[in-house]
Structure formats: structure tokens, C-alpha cells
């Protein structure tokens, strides 16, 4: 399988292993966009350094979760936050390791 987009790697086999290999050899950032299933697998394997999330001011009541019930506990540290003119909150979190009990405050 080949990728048509420039600077794209097709994940073959275990996605977390492939991303770890790319991460070890690539210059710059590796971006996963719009795949809750893929991000869930990567989150469980812990190769994600940073999360960039867009939070829209809409409540739908149902839909696909970004982090499933299979997600592992992860501490995140807020490193940036911007609100657009339409109320979309763009937040950036760094992975901060496993959370300690009672560290949610």
C-alpha cells in the first residue's frame, strides 16, 4: 500500500509499533488527525507526547468518544489554550505520565 499524500507513512501491522519506529527516525512532528480508533490504540501504548484538541460549543448528546472505555489513565498538562471568535476552544496538552490517585484537582 502506498500513500498519495506527501510526507505520509502508511501504518502496517501494529500501529503503535510503526508509529514508534517512525518517531525514532523522523524529523519534526507526527500528526494523527481525526481517527479516534487509531488515537485510542496509540494512547494505550503511550507514544503520544502532545494532544491538540478542538472543543466546539455544541452538545450533541451522542457520538463517538475520543477516548474509549479501554483508554488507560493518563495525566495531561495544559500547555496552551486559545478561543476562536466562534467559541471553539483550541487546547494543547502534554502527556504528563500516569496520574496519581487524588491528582484530578
C-alpha positions in Angstrom: 0.0 0.0 0.0 1.3 3.4 -0.9 0.4 6.9 0.4 -0.6 9.6 -2.1 -0.1 12.5 0.3 3.4 13.9 0.6 5.3 13.1 3.9 2.8 10.3 4.7 3.6 6.9 6.1 1.1 4.0 5.8 0.8 2.2 9.1 1.4 -1.6 8.5 0.9 -4.2 11.3 0.7 -2.9 14.8 0.1 0.9 14.6 1.8 1.7 17.9 5.0 -0.1 16.9 5.0 1.5 13.5 4.5 5.0 14.9 7.3 4.3 17.5 9.6 3.4 14.6 8.6 6.5 12.6 9.0 8.7 15.7 12.5 7.3 16.3 13.7 8.2 12.7 11.6 11.2 11.6 12.5 14.8 11.9 9.7 17.1 13.2 6.2 16.3 14.3 4.0 13.2 13.6 0.3 14.2 13.4 -2.7 11.9 13.7 -5.9 13.8 12.6 -9.4 12.7 13.1 -9.1 9.0 14.0 -10.5 8.1 17.4 -9.8 4.4 16.8 -6.1 5.0 16.0 -5.6 7.5 18.8 -7.1 5.1 21.2 -4.5 2.4 20.3 -1.7 4.9 20.4 -2.9 6.3 23.8 -2.8 2.8 25.3 0.8 2.3 24.0 1.8 5.7 25.3 3.8 7.1 22.4 1.7 10.3 22.3 3.7 13.4 23.5 1.1 16.0 22.9 -2.7 16.3 22.4 -4.1 19.2 20.3 -7.9 19.2 20.8 -10.6 21.4 19.4 -13.6 21.7 21.7 -16.7 23.0 19.9 -19.5 24.8 21.8 -22.1 22.2 20.9 -23.7 19.4 22.9 -24.9 16.6 20.6 -25.8 14.0 23.3 -24.3 11.1 21.4 -21.4 10.3 19.1 -18.1 8.7 19.1 -15.8 9.2 22.1 -12.3 10.4 21.6 -11.1 8.2 24.4 -12.9 4.9 24.8 -13.6 2.9 28.0 -10.4 1.0 27.1 -8.2 4.1 27.5 -5.5 3.9 30.1 -5.3 6.6 32.8 -3.1 9.4 31.7 -2.1 12.7 33.3 -2.2 15.7 31.0 -0.6 19.1 31.5 -2.2 22.1 29.8 0.3 23.9 27.7 -1.9 26.2 25.6 -5.4 27.4 25.2 -7.0 29.7 22.6 -10.6 30.5 22.0 -11.7 31.4 18.4 -14.2 34.1 17.5 -16.9 31.4 17.2 -16.2 30.0 20.7 -14.1 26.9 19.6 -11.6 26.2 22.3 -8.2 25.0 20.9 -6.3 23.4 23.8 -2.9 21.7 23.8 -1.9 19.2 26.5 1.4 17.4 27.0 1.4 13.9 28.3 2.5 14.0 32.0 2.7 10.3 32.9 0.3 8.2 34.8 -1.9 10.3 37.2 -1.6 9.8 41.0 -4.7 9.0 43.0 -6.4 12.2 44.0 -4.5 14.3 41.5 -7.5 15.5 39.5 -7.7 18.9 41.1 
